[in-house]
């Protein structure tokens, strides 16, 4: 705990995607991107989640949230971790989340509205569905932050969810699963 001020800058640096660790591999006629730094980034985000659970009082929560924001735009595995972190930070530091809400909502909206290419394999559909479900859980957590219901971007996202049949069904099922008493009242 006492070493956090020395260790955190190094940990946060490891959450960044490094171009020198990304390479392109040719597989027949296709080119595939391989990220050799993914496991390291994933471990860094797992450490961040542990820090959130064990010593949130010693973190600069705004610096922490800046890294979470970046993670919301990263690889599938990292997105899944950061969705969990968003939900947890909503419970532990709602004031800080409210101040950064605009930067958290945009990547969540992107995940919820992303469509899988029609010729994709079944695993891609399943991955995208799981991402949407996790993003919706994070959105439900954001709605529980006092004052978040008055935020214009979150309101726009909820309106978009309401007007999209498959998203509203998913969102309502998540609210039922979590026993969330906060209905979609944001107007």
Backbone as ProteinMPNN parsed JSONL, in Angstrom:
{"seq_chain_A": "XXXXXXXXXXXXXXXXXXXXXXXXXXXXXXXXXXXXXXXXXXXXXXXXXXXXXXXXXXXXXXXXXXXXXXXXXXXXXXXXXXXXXXXXXXXXXXXXXXXXXXXXXXXXXXXXXXXXXXXXXXXXXXXXXXXXXXXXXXXXXXXXXXXXXXXXXXXXXXXXXXXXXXXXXXXXXXXXXXXXXXXXXXX", "coords_chain_A": {"N_chain_A": [[0.819, -1.201, 0.0], [1.944, 1.236, 0.736], [3.704, 1.656, -1.276], [2.331, 2.372, -3.481], [2.266, 4.944, -4.742], [4.658, 4.943, -6.109], [4.496, 2.691, -7.712], [2.097, 2.765, -9.191], [2.285, 4.59, -11.511], [3.862, 3.005, -13.235], [2.243, 0.74, -13.503], [-0.032, 1.867, -14.731], [1.128, 2.657, -17.129], [1.485, 0.229, -18.331], [-1.042, -0.383, -19.163], [-1.46, 0.725, -21.564], [-1.734, 0.389, -25.09], [0.912, -0.805, -26.954], [2.621, 0.047, -29.82], [4.923, -1.188, -30.751], [4.645, -3.78, -29.928], [2.754, -4.909, -31.477], [2.064, -6.813, -34.294], [1.838, -7.765, -37.745], [0.571, -10.637, -39.192], [0.734, -12.885, -41.876], [-1.684, -15.022, -43.102], [-2.113, -17.193, -45.326], [-4.083, -15.796, -47.804], [-4.895, -13.785, -46.124], [-4.4, -11.098, -43.791], [-3.458, -10.846, -40.453], [-3.723, -9.295, -37.322], [-1.52, -9.432, -34.614], [-1.257, -9.069, -31.227], [1.196, -8.821, -29.115], [1.381, -7.687, -26.645], [-0.979, -7.942, -25.313], [-1.57, -9.803, -23.192], [-0.034, -8.755, -21.117], [-1.223, -6.202, -20.819], [-3.759, -7.031, -20.067], [-3.206, -8.239, -17.603], [-2.361, -5.982, -16.209], [-4.756, -4.509, -16.082], [-6.235, -6.295, -14.56], [-4.822, -6.117, -12.161], [-5.446, -3.472, -11.562], [-8.176, -3.749, -11.041], [-8.072, -5.274, -8.737], [-6.805, -3.439, -7.047], [-8.819, -1.559, -6.895], [-10.676, -2.926, -5.417], [-9.304, -3.332, -3.031], [-7.889, -1.054, -2.076], [-9.098, 1.506, -2.637], [-9.212, 3.992, -1.499], [-6.677, 4.989, -1.619], [-6.147, 5.624, -4.206], [-5.816, 7.84, -7.002], [-8.655, 8.65, -8.15], [-9.53, 9.82, -10.516], [-7.4, 9.611, -12.303], [-7.335, 6.855, -12.382], [-9.866, 6.346, -13.528], [-9.391, 7.451, -16.036], [-7.708, 5.554, -17.193], [-9.444, 3.393, -17.208], [-11.335, 4.34, -19.026], [-9.789, 4.247, -21.382], [-9.468, 1.488, -21.529], [-12.041, 0.688, -22.137], [-12.126, 0.88, -24.827], [-10.513, -1.006, -25.865], [-9.224, -4.324, -26.516], [-11.38, -7.236, -26.639], [-11.197, -8.898, -24.201], [-10.162, -7.07, -22.374], [-12.049, -5.055, -22.447], [-14.176, -6.428, -21.251], [-13.236, -6.693, -18.616], [-13.027, -3.964, -17.913], [-15.684, -3.165, -18.01], [-16.685, -4.411, -15.758], [-15.185, -2.991, -13.879], [-16.225, -0.403, -14.203], [-18.816, -0.757, -13.213], [-18.216, -1.338, -10.555], [-16.82, 0.972, -9.682], [-18.866, 2.778, -9.863], [-20.327, 2.152, -7.614], [-18.472, 2.601, -5.556], [-17.317, 5.195, -5.886], [-19.265, 7.296, -6.717], [-19.483, 10.084, -7.224], [-17.153, 10.813, -8.623], [-17.496, 9.287, -10.916], [-19.753, 10.489, -11.977], [-18.684, 12.941, -12.754], [-17.073, 12.17, -14.863], [-18.751, 11.031, -16.654], [-19.496, 11.558, -19.362], [-17.271, 10.697, -20.824], [-17.282, 8.012, -20.3], [-19.683, 7.04, -21.255], [-19.699, 7.17, -24.081], [-17.91, 5.08, -25.249], [-19.341, 2.861, -24.309], [-21.763, 3.138, -25.595], [-20.927, 2.793, -28.229], [-20.191, 0.074, -28.167], [-22.685, -1.104, -27.664], [-24.103, -0.497, -29.972], [-22.717, -1.559, -32.063], [-22.61, -3.611, -34.89], [-22.331, -6.969, -35.962], [-20.515, -8.218, -38.719], [-22.286, -9.549, -41.516], [-21.245, -11.933, -42.652], [-19.791, -13.133, -40.647], [-18.346, -15.521, -38.33], [-19.95, -17.828, -36.025], [-18.845, -17.529, -33.457], [-18.051, -14.859, -33.393], [-20.485, -13.507, -33.313], [-21.395, -14.423, -30.828], [-19.411, -13.391, -29.135], [-19.812, -10.609, -29.499], [-22.414, -10.389, -28.513], [-21.99, -11.029, -25.829], [-20.301, -8.925, -25.098], [-22.116, -6.784, -25.439], [-24.02, -7.442, -23.486], [-22.494, -7.21, -21.133], [-21.743, -4.52, -21.318], [-24.249, -3.369, -21.09], [-24.826, -4.039, -18.443], [-22.978, -2.386, -17.175], [-24.03, 0.083, -17.952], [-26.488, -0.001, -16.627], [-25.508, 0.158, -14.032], [-24.409, 2.722, -14.125], [-26.75, 4.21, -14.264], [-27.597, 4.056, -11.679], [-26.086, 5.864, -10.315], [-26.295, 8.732, -8.388], [-27.816, 11.53, -9.845], [-27.002, 10.933, -12.404], [-29.061, 10.369, -14.12], [-29.804, 12.767, -15.184], [-27.935, 13.433, -17.014], [-27.07, 14.423, -20.262], [-25.865, 12.812, -22.384], [-26.033, 10.192, -21.415], [-28.769, 10.032, -21.185], [-29.479, 10.224, -23.9], [-28.376, 7.821, -24.803], [-29.935, 5.952, -23.391], [-32.408, 6.527, -24.514], [-31.875, 5.697, -27.117], [-31.465, 2.972, -26.644], [-34.025, 2.286, -25.768], [-35.431, 2.628, -28.149], [-34.574, 0.612, -29.758], [-35.391, -2.557, -30.495], [-34.061, -5.127, -29.873], [-32.102, -4.286, -28.076], [-33.553, -3.109, -25.949], [-34.903, -5.298, -24.922], [-32.752, -6.849, -24.024], [-31.633, -5.063, -22.136], [-33.733, -4.76, -20.274], [-33.889, -7.393, -19.341], [-31.447, -7.609, -18.05], [-31.775, -5.721, -16.04], [-33.814, -6.997, -14.61], [-32.439, -9.314, -13.84], [-30.472, -8.28, -12.136], [-32.011, -7.239, -10.222], [-32.531, -4.59, -10.221], [-33.88, -1.593, -9.127], [-34.066, 0.736, -10.396], [-35.752, 1.942, -12.911], [-36.028, 2.648, -16.431], [-36.134, 5.45, -16.235], [-35.241, 8.404, -17.247], [-35.97, 10.786, -18.131]], "CA_chain_A": [[0.0, 0.0, 0.0], [2.779, 2.433, 0.82], [4.471, 1.781, -2.511], [1.435, 2.663, -4.6], [2.63, 6.16, -5.495], [5.79, 4.601, -6.972], [4.154, 1.581, -8.602], [0.959, 3.071, -10.063], [2.642, 5.079, -12.858], [4.332, 1.865, -14.044], [1.069, -0.075, -13.795], [-0.851, 2.571, -15.712], [1.845, 2.627, -18.406], [1.289, -1.107, -18.918], [-2.4, -0.504, -19.699], [-1.474, 1.346, -22.892], [-1.372, -0.472, -26.217], [2.2, -0.372, -27.49], [2.722, -0.3, -31.244], [6.058, -2.077, -31.013], [4.259, -5.149, -29.586], [1.716, -5.349, -32.419], [2.647, -7.187, -35.58], [0.888, -8.295, -38.711], [0.951, -11.973, -39.64], [-0.008, -13.311, -43.06], [-2.2, -16.393, -43.064], [-2.626, -17.37, -46.68], [-4.388, -14.503, -48.428], [-5.366, -12.85, -45.109], [-3.456, -10.519, -42.832], [-4.033, -10.91, -39.111], [-2.951, -8.52, -36.35], [-1.197, -10.138, -33.38], [-0.865, -8.13, -30.189], [1.991, -9.538, -28.116], [1.264, -6.989, -25.365], [-2.327, -8.108, -24.775], [-1.559, -10.468, -21.883], [0.507, -7.8, -20.149], [-2.269, -5.203, -20.567], [-4.833, -7.69, -19.324], [-2.719, -8.384, -16.224], [-2.362, -4.643, -15.607], [-6.145, -4.176, -15.748], [-6.624, -7.153, -13.426], [-4.227, -5.477, -10.978], [-6.255, -2.282, -11.272], [-9.429, -4.195, -10.427], [-7.723, -5.668, -7.374], [-6.58, -2.202, -6.295], [-10.128, -0.957, -6.687], [-11.326, -3.68, -4.343], [-8.546, -3.385, -1.774], [-7.377, 0.223, -1.554], [-9.633, 2.604, -3.448], [-8.941, 5.242, -0.787], [-5.318, 5.441, -1.934], [-6.028, 5.857, -5.643], [-6.334, 9.054, -7.625], [-9.742, 8.012, -8.885], [-9.66, 10.389, -11.86], [-6.361, 8.949, -13.111], [-7.827, 5.484, -12.517], [-10.946, 6.362, -14.509], [-8.809, 7.721, -17.36], [-7.234, 4.257, -17.709], [-10.637, 2.587, -17.476], [-11.869, 4.865, -20.284], [-8.995, 3.672, -22.473], [-9.768, 0.059, -21.574], [-13.353, 0.498, -22.757], [-11.947, 0.912, -26.291], [-9.431, -1.947, -26.151], [-9.541, -5.686, -26.93], [-12.538, -7.884, -25.997], [-10.935, -9.313, -22.818], [-9.95, -5.879, -21.551], [-13.361, -4.425, -22.328], [-14.967, -7.172, -20.262], [-12.723, -6.287, -17.297], [-13.335, -2.561, -17.614], [-17.112, -3.056, -17.714], [-16.79, -4.749, -14.327], [-14.629, -1.873, -13.11], [-17.18, 0.707, -14.242], [-19.879, -1.086, -12.263], [-17.705, -1.247, -9.18], [-16.514, 2.374, -9.388], [-20.161, 3.437, -9.653], [-20.709, 1.912, -6.223], [-17.477, 3.112, -4.608], [-17.002, 6.617, -6.1], [-20.257, 7.807, -7.67], [-19.216, 11.482, -7.578], [-16.116, 10.838, -9.661], [-18.103, 8.73, -12.125], [-20.642, 11.516, -12.514], [-17.856, 13.955, -13.41], [-16.47, 11.593, -16.077], [-19.787, 10.251, -17.317], [-19.477, 11.724, -20.816], [-16.186, 9.901, -21.403], [-17.592, 6.6, -20.089], [-20.878, 6.663, -22.011], [-19.441, 7.033, -25.522], [-17.479, 3.728, -25.641], [-20.414, 1.912, -24.015], [-22.721, 3.304, -26.684], [-20.322, 2.168, -29.398], [-20.309, -1.376, -28.011], [-24.094, -1.512, -27.772], [-24.636, -0.264, -31.311], [-21.888, -2.232, -33.068], [-23.217, -4.775, -35.542], [-21.387, -7.955, -36.475], [-20.622, -8.371, -40.174], [-23.18, -10.675, -41.827], [-20.538, -13.175, -42.989], [-18.941, -13.525, -39.521], [-18.569, -16.845, -37.75], [-20.831, -17.849, -34.857], [-18.118, -17.035, -32.284], [-18.069, -13.389, -33.423], [-21.807, -13.111, -32.83], [-21.437, -14.697, -29.39], [-18.538, -12.403, -28.479], [-20.475, -9.305, -29.52], [-23.554, -10.462, -27.592], [-21.463, -10.969, -24.458], [-19.871, -7.539, -24.898], [-23.321, -5.964, -25.255], [-24.612, -7.765, -22.177], [-21.634, -6.62, -20.091], [-21.872, -3.061, -21.436], [-25.564, -3.027, -20.534], [-24.702, -4.089, -16.977], [-22.278, -1.153, -16.784], [-24.98, 1.182, -18.131], [-27.429, -0.099, -15.512], [-24.793, 0.685, -12.859], [-24.317, 4.176, -14.282], [-28.058, 4.782, -13.953], [-27.751, 4.09, -10.222], [-25.299, 6.973, -9.765], [-27.173, 9.895, -8.174], [-27.616, 12.638, -10.775], [-26.661, 10.45, -13.754], [-30.269, 10.376, -14.953], [-29.935, 14.092, -15.792], [-26.827, 13.611, -17.941], [-27.63, 14.349, -21.628], [-25.373, 11.694, -23.2], [-26.618, 8.958, -20.895], [-30.173, 10.094, -21.592], [-29.539, 9.887, -25.328], [-28.106, 6.389, -24.936], [-31.113, 5.228, -22.91], [-33.426, 6.715, -25.554], [-31.504, 4.816, -28.223], [-31.731, 1.597, -26.196], [-35.486, 2.155, -25.766], [-35.973, 2.595, -29.505], [-34.006, -0.536, -30.473], [-36.061, -3.701, -29.863], [-33.196, -6.144, -29.254], [-31.388, -3.682, -26.95], [-34.465, -2.911, -24.816], [-35.141, -6.628, -24.341], [-31.534, -7.195, -23.298], [-31.488, -4.17, -20.985], [-34.747, -5.106, -19.278], [-33.529, -8.675, -18.726], [-30.338, -7.345, -17.135], [-32.344, -5.059, -14.874], [-34.512, -8.03, -13.831], [-31.428, -10.207, -13.259], [-29.758, -7.617, -11.043], [-32.958, -6.747, -9.252], [-32.364, -3.135, -10.232], [-35.143, -0.882, -8.958], [-34.033, 1.939, -11.221], [-36.239, 1.676, -14.263], [-35.374, 3.48, -17.431], [-36.631, 6.813, -16.09], [-34.169, 9.379, -17.345], [-36.504, 12.04, -18.659]], "C_chain_A": [[0.858, 1.258, 0.0], [3.583, 2.669, -0.453], [3.612, 2.198, -3.705], [1.861, 3.874, -5.411], [3.813, 5.918, -6.425], [5.401, 3.587, -8.052], [3.059, 1.946, -9.606], [1.34, 3.646, -11.427], [3.116, 3.962, -13.791], [3.154, 0.97, -14.444], [0.217, 0.583, -14.873], [-0.191, 2.581, -17.092], [1.618, 1.288, -19.114], [-0.127, -1.31, -19.455], [-2.502, 0.056, -21.112], [-1.045, 0.336, -23.961], [-0.09, 0.066, -26.836], [2.368, -0.896, -28.912], [3.849, -1.283, -31.525], [5.745, -3.537, -30.665], [3.146, -5.694, -30.483], [2.378, -5.644, -33.758], [1.562, -7.782, -36.458], [1.424, -9.626, -39.238], [0.092, -12.326, -40.845], [-0.398, -14.767, -42.906], [-2.865, -16.644, -44.414], [-2.89, -16.005, -47.29], [-4.793, -13.413, -47.408], [-4.229, -12.317, -44.256], [-4.165, -10.437, -41.493], [-3.129, -10.146, -38.15], [-2.758, -9.336, -35.07], [-0.643, -9.115, -32.389], [-0.129, -8.884, -29.083], [1.921, -8.878, -26.736], [-0.08, -7.184, -24.685], [-2.322, -8.732, -23.381], [-1.037, -9.545, -20.788], [-0.528, -6.731, -19.801], [-3.396, -5.797, -19.736], [-4.439, -7.856, -17.851], [-2.723, -7.036, -15.503], [-3.786, -4.239, -15.217], [-6.668, -5.046, -14.61], [-6.052, -6.608, -12.123], [-5.029, -4.245, -10.572], [-7.563, -2.673, -10.587], [-9.184, -4.597, -8.968], [-7.496, -4.436, -6.505], [-7.906, -1.509, -5.982], [-10.837, -1.629, -5.509], [-10.611, -3.536, -3.0], [-8.112, -2.029, -1.225], [-7.806, 1.413, -2.406], [-9.327, 3.956, -2.81], [-7.557, 5.806, -1.092], [-5.109, 5.748, -3.41], [-6.464, 7.276, -5.992], [-7.406, 8.548, -8.58], [-9.903, 8.572, -10.29], [-8.603, 9.829, -12.808], [-6.778, 7.501, -13.391], [-8.906, 5.416, -13.605], [-10.439, 6.654, -15.923], [-8.311, 6.42, -17.991], [-8.4, 3.34, -18.039], [-11.264, 3.029, -18.8], [-11.117, 4.286, -21.477], [-9.296, 2.187, -22.64], [-11.106, -0.25, -22.226], [-13.271, 0.462, -24.284], [-10.927, -0.13, -26.756], [-9.991, -3.282, -26.658], [-10.717, -6.244, -26.106], [-12.292, -8.196, -24.515], [-10.792, -8.109, -21.884], [-11.261, -5.11, -21.392], [-14.187, -5.107, -21.245], [-14.531, -6.804, -18.835], [-13.128, -4.857, -16.949], [-14.829, -2.349, -17.392], [-17.365, -3.392, -16.245], [-16.289, -3.601, -13.454], [-15.581, -0.685, -13.081], [-18.291, 0.455, -13.22], [-19.421, -0.913, -10.825], [-17.404, 0.196, -8.786], [-17.805, 3.15, -9.164], [-20.622, 3.29, -8.204], [-19.767, 2.622, -5.256], [-17.265, 4.624, -4.699], [-17.991, 7.252, -7.074], [-20.014, 9.251, -8.101], [-18.199, 11.606, -8.696], [-16.674, 10.318, -10.982], [-18.992, 9.778, -12.783], [-19.856, 12.588, -13.269], [-17.268, 13.462, -14.728], [-17.481, 10.847, -16.941], [-19.74, 10.353, -18.839], [-18.424, 10.853, -21.475], [-16.414, 8.391, -21.231], [-18.746, 6.142, -20.987], [-20.561, 6.363, -23.477], [-18.947, 5.635, -25.924], [-18.541, 2.658, -25.355], [-21.459, 1.942, -25.123], [-22.201, 2.608, -27.945], [-20.451, 0.644, -29.332], [-21.739, -1.836, -28.229], [-24.642, -1.389, -29.18], [-23.823, -0.938, -32.421], [-22.605, -3.474, -33.597], [-22.101, -5.688, -36.057], [-21.606, -8.072, -37.982], [-21.441, -9.625, -40.492], [-22.459, -11.993, -42.112], [-19.619, -13.661, -41.86], [-19.305, -14.917, -39.009], [-19.396, -16.718, -36.466], [-20.146, -17.269, -33.614], [-18.109, -15.511, -32.234], [-19.403, -12.853, -32.919], [-21.898, -13.289, -31.315], [-20.59, -13.699, -28.606], [-19.222, -11.045, -28.395], [-21.677, -9.288, -28.581], [-23.089, -10.365, -26.14], [-20.945, -9.569, -24.13], [-21.068, -6.627, -24.633], [-23.931, -6.188, -23.88], [-23.797, -7.113, -21.054], [-21.703, -5.095, -20.12], [-23.208, -2.604, -20.857], [-25.56, -3.079, -19.01], [-24.022, -2.822, -16.463], [-23.211, 0.05, -16.9], [-26.007, 1.182, -17.001], [-26.791, 0.433, -14.226], [-24.676, 2.197, -12.928], [-25.64, 4.847, -13.928], [-28.309, 4.873, -12.449], [-26.941, 5.196, -9.561], [-26.227, 8.174, -9.592], [-26.815, 11.042, -9.12], [-27.329, 12.197, -12.199], [-27.863, 10.496, -14.683], [-30.49, 11.725, -15.639], [-28.836, 14.368, -16.826], [-27.322, 13.428, -19.376], [-27.15, 13.148, -22.451], [-25.942, 10.365, -22.729], [-28.099, 8.906, -21.257], [-30.361, 9.717, -23.047], [-29.321, 8.386, -25.543], [-29.321, 5.575, -24.495], [-32.251, 5.35, -23.928], [-33.14, 5.794, -26.737], [-31.771, 3.354, -27.873], [-33.235, 1.326, -26.247], [-36.056, 1.975, -27.167], [-35.427, 1.432, -30.34], [-34.528, -1.811, -29.812], [-35.125, -4.712, -29.192], [-32.435, -5.575, -28.054], [-32.296, -3.505, -25.736], [-34.757, -4.242, -24.136], [-33.948, -7.044, -23.493], [-31.406, -6.36, -22.025], [-32.501, -4.503, -19.891], [-34.432, -6.43, -18.597], [-32.38, -8.494, -17.734], [-30.859, -6.657, -15.876], [-33.103, -6.054, -14.003], [-33.501, -8.928, -13.117], [-30.739, -9.576, -12.053], [-30.702, -7.1, -9.968], [-32.911, -5.235, -9.13], [-33.721, -2.462, -10.127], [-35.211, 0.364, -9.819], [-34.521, 1.58, -12.612], [-35.602, 2.652, -15.224], [-35.907, 4.911, -17.405], [-35.46, 7.776, -16.123], [-34.679, 10.718, -17.858], [-36.961, 12.939, -17.539]], "O_chain_A": [[0.527, 2.238, -0.668], [4.087, 3.77, -0.675], [4.122, 2.358, -4.814], [1.821, 3.839, -6.641], [3.959, 6.616, -7.428], [5.92, 3.628, -9.168], [3.09, 1.488, -10.748], [0.765, 3.225, -12.43], [2.814, 3.969, -14.984], [3.078, 0.5, -15.579], [-0.206, -0.077, -15.823], [-0.88, 2.52, -18.11], [1.565, 1.226, -20.342], [-0.39, -2.304, -20.132], [-3.52, -0.121, -21.78], [-0.125, -0.457, -23.761], [-0.008, 1.24, -27.197], [2.274, -2.095, -29.174], [3.746, -2.113, -32.428], [6.488, -4.437, -31.058], [2.657, -6.804, -30.274], [3.145, -4.838, -34.284], [0.521, -8.235, -35.983], [2.573, -9.726, -39.67], [-1.118, -12.101, -40.847], [0.434, -15.628, -42.621], [-4.042, -16.337, -44.605], [-2.007, -15.146, -47.291], [-5.006, -12.26, -47.783], [-3.229, -12.997, -44.029], [-5.318, -10.015, -41.408], [-1.911, -10.326, -38.162], [-3.719, -9.867, -34.514], [0.312, -8.396, -32.682], [-0.752, -9.508, -28.224], [2.367, -9.471, -25.754], [-0.306, -6.653, -23.598], [-3.002, -8.238, -22.483], [-1.542, -9.555, -19.666], [-0.697, -6.387, -18.631], [-3.919, -5.158, -18.824], [-5.258, -7.633, -16.96], [-3.052, -6.964, -14.319], [-3.998, -3.688, -14.137], [-7.458, -4.584, -13.787], [-6.725, -6.634, -11.093], [-5.262, -4.005, -9.387], [-8.004, -1.999, -9.656], [-9.988, -4.296, -8.085], [-7.941, -4.391, -5.358], [-8.071, -0.938, -4.904], [-11.509, -0.972, -4.713], [-11.246, -3.61, -1.949], [-7.98, -1.879, -0.011], [-6.98, 2.218, -2.836], [-9.198, 4.957, -3.514], [-7.301, 6.985, -0.844], [-4.001, 6.098, -3.818], [-7.36, 7.839, -5.364], [-7.106, 8.078, -9.678], [-10.372, 7.861, -11.178], [-8.883, 9.599, -13.985], [-6.595, 6.993, -14.497], [-8.87, 4.553, -14.482], [-11.002, 6.156, -16.898], [-8.475, 6.211, -19.193], [-8.36, 2.599, -19.022], [-11.676, 2.192, -19.602], [-11.729, 3.882, -22.466], [-9.372, 1.687, -23.762], [-11.288, -1.322, -22.802], [-14.224, 0.065, -24.954], [-10.526, -0.129, -27.92], [-11.109, -3.338, -27.169], [-10.997, -5.764, -25.007], [-13.09, -7.803, -23.664], [-11.251, -8.14, -20.742], [-11.545, -4.576, -20.319], [-14.819, -4.443, -20.424], [-15.373, -6.625, -17.955], [-13.525, -4.577, -15.817], [-15.211, -1.44, -16.655], [-18.162, -2.734, -15.576], [-16.885, -3.278, -12.426], [-15.729, -0.032, -12.048], [-18.658, 1.349, -12.457], [-20.159, -0.399, -9.985], [-17.705, 0.601, -7.663], [-17.835, 4.083, -8.361], [-21.233, 4.199, -7.643], [-20.209, 3.181, -4.252], [-17.053, 5.271, -3.673], [-17.592, 7.702, -8.148], [-20.314, 9.605, -9.242], [-18.367, 12.413, -9.611], [-16.358, 10.851, -12.046], [-18.983, 9.931, -14.004], [-20.308, 13.084, -14.302], [-16.994, 14.266, -15.619], [-17.103, 10.115, -17.855], [-19.922, 9.353, -19.533], [-18.648, 10.325, -22.564], [-15.805, 7.588, -21.938], [-18.779, 4.992, -21.425], [-21.095, 5.412, -24.047], [-19.503, 5.047, -26.851], [-18.63, 1.663, -26.075], [-21.974, 0.903, -25.536], [-22.95, 1.921, -28.639], [-20.781, 0.003, -30.329], [-21.98, -2.839, -28.9], [-25.565, -2.117, -29.544], [-24.208, -0.889, -33.589], [-23.134, -4.276, -32.828], [-21.064, -5.22, -36.525], [-22.739, -8.031, -38.46], [-21.306, -10.644, -39.815], [-23.006, -13.062, -41.842], [-18.759, -14.51, -42.091], [-20.41, -15.415, -39.225], [-19.519, -15.632, -35.899], [-20.789, -16.595, -32.809], [-18.155, -14.929, -31.15], [-19.446, -11.865, -32.186], [-22.409, -12.421, -30.608], [-20.998, -13.222, -27.547], [-19.213, -10.403, -27.344], [-21.933, -8.28, -27.923], [-23.722, -9.697, -25.323], [-21.128, -9.083, -23.015], [-21.04, -5.803, -23.719], [-24.312, -5.238, -23.196], [-24.366, -6.531, -20.131], [-21.72, -4.452, -19.071], [-23.279, -1.562, -20.206], [-26.211, -2.264, -18.357], [-24.431, -2.253, -15.451], [-23.188, 0.938, -16.048], [-26.357, 2.239, -16.477], [-27.46, 1.085, -13.424], [-24.823, 2.883, -11.916], [-25.648, 5.935, -13.354], [-29.132, 5.67, -11.998], [-27.096, 5.439, -8.364], [-26.877, 8.593, -10.55], [-25.663, 11.469, -9.188], [-27.405, 13.012, -13.118], [-27.708, 10.644, -15.895], [-31.282, 11.815, -16.578], [-28.821, 15.434, -17.441], [-27.925, 12.402, -19.692], [-27.953, 12.526, -23.147], [-26.294, 9.511, -23.543], [-28.619, 7.844, -21.599], [-31.285, 8.982, -23.393], [-29.997, 7.762, -26.36], [-29.693, 4.609, -25.162], [-32.973, 4.383, -24.174], [-34.054, 5.185, -27.293], [-32.249, 2.588, -28.71], [-33.667, 0.271, -26.71], [-37.041, 1.261, -27.357], [-35.786, 1.291, -31.509], [-34.147, -2.116, -28.682], [-35.372, -5.113, -28.055], [-32.151, -6.309, -27.107], [-31.859, -3.727, -24.606], [-34.85, -4.307, -22.91], [-34.113, -7.533, -22.375], [-31.104, -6.893, -20.957], [-32.154, -4.525, -18.711], [-34.678, -6.58, -17.4], [-32.346, -9.154, -16.695], [-30.428, -6.979, -14.769], [-33.043, -5.965, -12.777], [-33.674, -9.264, -11.945], [-30.457, -10.256, -11.066], [-30.265, -6.59, -8.936], [-33.211, -4.671, -8.077], [-34.613, -2.722, -10.935], [-36.269, 0.977, -9.963], [-33.788, 0.983, -13.4], [-34.711, 3.409, -14.838], [-36.108, 5.513, -18.46], [-34.763, 7.941, -15.122], [-33.911, 11.669, -18.002], [-37.442, 14.044, -17.791]]}, "name": "protein", "num_of_chains": 1, "seq": "XXXXXXXXXXXXXXXXXXXXXXXXXXXXXXXXXXXXXXXXXXXXXXXXXXXXXXXXXXXXXXXXXXXXXXXXXXXXXXXXXXXXXXXXXXXXXXXXXXXXXXXXXXXXXXXXXXXXXXXXXXXXXXXXXXXXXXXXXXXXXXXXXXXXXXXXXXXXXXXXXXXXXXXXXXXXXXXXXXXXXXXXXXX"}
